[in-house]
Amino acid sequence: MEGFRGVTDYVPESGLHVPTKSQPLSVLAAIPAFNEGPTIGSVVLRAKQYAEEVVVIDDGSTDDTAEIATLAGAHVIQHARNLGKGTAIRTAWLFARERHPQALVLLDGDHQHDPKDIPRVVEPILAGKADVVLGVRWGKTSGMPLYRRIGKRTLDYATAAATKNGLLTDSQCGFRVFSSQALRVIEPTDDGLSIESQMLLEAQERNLRIQEVNIDARYDIEGSTLSPGRHGTSVLARIVTLVSEKRPLFFFGVSGAVLLLIAAGLGVILLQTYYATRAFAIGYAFIVVLFGIVGIVSIFIGITLNALRRIAAR
């Protein structure tokens, strides 16, 4: 568990032993899985066509996910209880660091991702052209339902707000590949579904090369055990927290500026009302003062936290 910060809930039940490597490993495919018994076998078998080794992280499944994955030829690591996708990915990360592959492929075990796309998403890594490759589900052409496209794009913009390096097309896709360099320098820390955004922020902060490759995705099957609404709001809440931590001046400065603009607009209305009627709107006045004070304090907090973050970085 060395190399991970705060892995207090990491509870492997079996499979932590890393097999002896007889030759350099080119591609390692890691599949986080929770109750994926109906699909995990075929995903493992198809992934084995394109990866020298497949590891399945069984995150406390109550069905036969682990047994089927083992029969299909995967190395299986079991969590004693369900700890969330983030912790499953952190377990895969720990395993991969021991195996030293040229490329680590992460994909889902529910058949939403097609393993036949592995060669295309791995190619930029093996060719030395990228450190991180993201699978991209392209809007209407992917068959993604409208509500998912809206939610996905919202999370894409929220993730972009946490970095200065611009917007990625599909920041939430779980089908992605990491080079050996990325495997060394990125530290996955989030436990939940927001780990996809957190890992991208880490990659961008370390100036790793990121490419995007179109992939196929299915939406006619059951995926996450969370409803799309709960999934999206939980990820968005965590991304907002990441923005406040990584770009405090942007987060608190913009929030403060918005509040000051609202206060100014209400102040104009307050004055116009007073000149027109000679009646002083106490309610408007209270809101103007409140928003003005909170806006100024927010900007001051952003400046202070940004200065402290720069000092800590030095």
Residue pairs with C-beta under 8 A, 6 or more apart in sequence:
1 7
1 10
1 94
3 94
3 97
3 187
4 10
4 90
4 93
4 94
4 187
4 188
4 189
5 187
5 189
6 189
7 87
7 90
9 83
9 87
9 191
10 79
10 83
10 87
10 90
10 91
11 79
11 80
11 81
11 83
12 77
12 78
12 79
12 80
12 91
13 78
13 79
13 80
14 76
14 77
14 78
15 75
15 76
15 77
15 78
16 77
16 95
18 95
18 98
18 99
19 75
21 99
21 100
24 100
24 102
25 52
25 53
25 99
25 100
25 101
25 102
26 52
26 101
26 102
26 103
26 126
27 50
27 51
27 52
27 53
27 101
27 102
27 103
27 105
27 118
27 122
27 126
28 51
28 52
28 53
28 54
28 55
28 96
28 99
28 101
28 103
28 104
28 105
29 47
29 48
29 50
29 51
29 53
29 54
29 55
29 105
29 107
29 115
29 118
30 54
30 55
30 56
30 57
30 89
30 92
30 95
30 96
30 104
30 105
30 106
30 107
31 40
31 43
31 44
31 47
31 54
31 55
31 56
31 57
31 69
31 74
31 106
31 107
31 108
31 109
32 57
32 59
32 85
32 88
32 89
32 92
32 106
32 108
32 109
33 40
33 56
33 57
33 58
33 59
33 61
33 65
33 69
33 88
33 109
34 58
34 59
34 60
34 61
34 65
34 82
34 85
34 88
34 225
35 61
35 62
35 63
35 65
35 225
36 43
36 61
36 63
36 65
36 109
36 110
37 61
37 63
37 64
37 65
37 68
39 109
39 110
39 111
39 221
40 56
40 65
40 68
40 69
40 72
40 109
41 68
41 69
41 71
41 72
42 72
42 111
43 107
43 108
43 109
43 110
43 111
43 115
44 54
44 56
44 69
44 72
44 73
44 74
45 72
45 73
46 114
46 115
46 116
47 54
47 105
47 107
47 115
47 118
48 54
48 72
48 73
48 74
49 115
49 116
50 115
50 116
50 118
50 119
50 122
51 105
51 118
52 101
53 75
53 99
53 101
54 73
54 74
54 75
55 74
55 75
55 76
55 77
55 92
55 95
55 96
56 65
56 66
56 69
56 74
56 75
56 76
56 77
56 109
57 77
57 79
57 88
57 89
57 91
57 92
58 65
58 66
58 69
58 76
58 77
58 78
58 79
59 79
59 82
59 83
59 84
59 85
59 87
59 88
60 78
60 79
60 80
60 81
60 82
60 83
61 82
65 109
66 76
66 78
69 76
70 76
75 95
77 91
77 92
77 95
79 87
79 88
79 91
83 191
84 191
84 192
84 193
85 174
85 192
85 193
85 195
86 188
86 190
86 191
86 192
86 193
86 194
86 195
87 191
89 106
89 188
89 195
89 199
90 188
90 189
90 195
92 104
92 106
93 104
93 183
93 186
93 188
96 104
96 183
97 183
97 184
100 180
101 180
101 183
102 125
102 126
102 179
102 180
103 122
103 125
103 126
103 177
103 178
103 179
103 180
104 177
104 178
104 183
105 118
105 121
105 122
105 175
105 176
105 177
106 174
106 175
106 176
106 177
106 178
107 113
107 115
107 118
107 174
107 175
108 174
108 175
108 223
110 221
110 222
110 223
111 218
111 221
112 217
112 218
112 219
112 221
112 223
113 135
113 174
113 175
113 215
113 216
113 217
114 215
114 216
114 217
114 218
117 135
117 175
117 213
117 215
117 216
120 213
120 215
121 133
121 135
121 175
121 176
121 177
121 213
121 215
122 133
122 177
124 130
124 133
124 211
124 213
125 131
125 133
125 177
125 178
125 179
129 209
129 211
130 179
130 209
130 210
130 211
131 178
131 179
131 181
131 182
131 203
131 208
131 209
131 210
132 176
132 177
132 178
132 179
132 182
132 200
132 203
132 208
132 209
132 210
132 211
133 176
133 177
133 210
133 211
133 212
133 213
134 168
134 169
134 170
134 171
134 173
134 175
134 176
134 200
134 210
134 211
134 212
134 213
135 170
135 173
135 174
135 175
135 176
135 212
135 213
135 214
135 215
135 217
136 169
136 170
136 173
136 212
136 213
136 214
136 215
137 144
137 152
137 170
137 173
137 215
137 217
138 169
138 214
139 149
140 149
142 216
142 217
142 219
143 217
143 218
143 219
143 220
144 152
144 217
144 219
145 219
147 228
148 219
148 228
151 228
151 232
152 170
152 172
154 232
154 236
155 171
155 172
155 197
155 232
155 235
155 236
155 239
156 167
156 168
156 169
156 170
156 171
156 172
157 167
158 197
158 236
158 239
158 240
158 243
159 168
159 171
159 172
159 197
159 200
159 201
159 239
160 166
160 167
160 168
160 171
161 239
161 243
161 247
161 250
161 251
162 197
162 201
162 239
162 242
162 243
162 246
162 247
163 200
163 201
163 204
163 205
163 246
163 247
164 247
165 204
168 200
168 210
168 212
169 212
170 212
171 196
171 197
171 200
172 196
172 197
172 235
173 196
173 215
173 217
174 196
175 215
175 217
176 196
178 186
179 208
181 208
182 203
182 208
185 202
185 206
185 208
186 199
186 202
186 203
186 206
186 208
187 202
188 195
188 198
188 199
188 202
189 195
189 198
190 198
190 238
192 234
192 235
192 238
193 224
193 226
193 231
193 234
193 235
194 234
194 235
194 238
194 239
194 242
196 235
197 235
197 238
197 239
197 242
198 238
198 242
200 210
201 242
201 246
203 210
204 210
205 246
224 231
226 234
240 251
243 250
243 251
244 251
244 252
248 301
248 302
248 305
248 306
248 309
249 302
249 303
249 305
249 306
250 302
251 302
252 298
252 299
252 301
252 302
252 305
253 298
253 299
253 302
253 303
255 295
255 298
255 302
256 294
256 295
256 296
256 297
256 298
256 299
256 300
256 301
256 302
257 295
257 299
258 295
259 291
259 292
259 294
259 295
259 298
260 291
260 292
260 295
260 296
260 299
262 291
262 295
263 287
263 288
263 289
263 291
263 292
263 295
266 284
266 287
266 288
266 291
267 288
269 284
270 280
270 281
270 284
270 285
270 288
273 279
273 281
273 284
274 280
274 281
